[in-house]
């Protein structure tokens, strides 16, 4: 039972850490995208 409990704790910790990494990556990319001026994005779209 101790081994199983340790396994469950490890899985939970890994999931929480993975979620934190993924959300931080998404958040960083999102803020970087939002900080760009909208006019530049529109100009790029019209140029293409």
HUTAVEN-V738377 format. One record per helix or strand. SS is the DSSP state (h for helix, s for strand). FROM is the first residue (numbers start at 1). TO is the last residue. If there is no record, write none. Layout:
ss:SS from:FROM to:TO
ss:SS from:FROM to:TO
This chain:
ss:h from:2 to:35
ss:h from:38 to:47
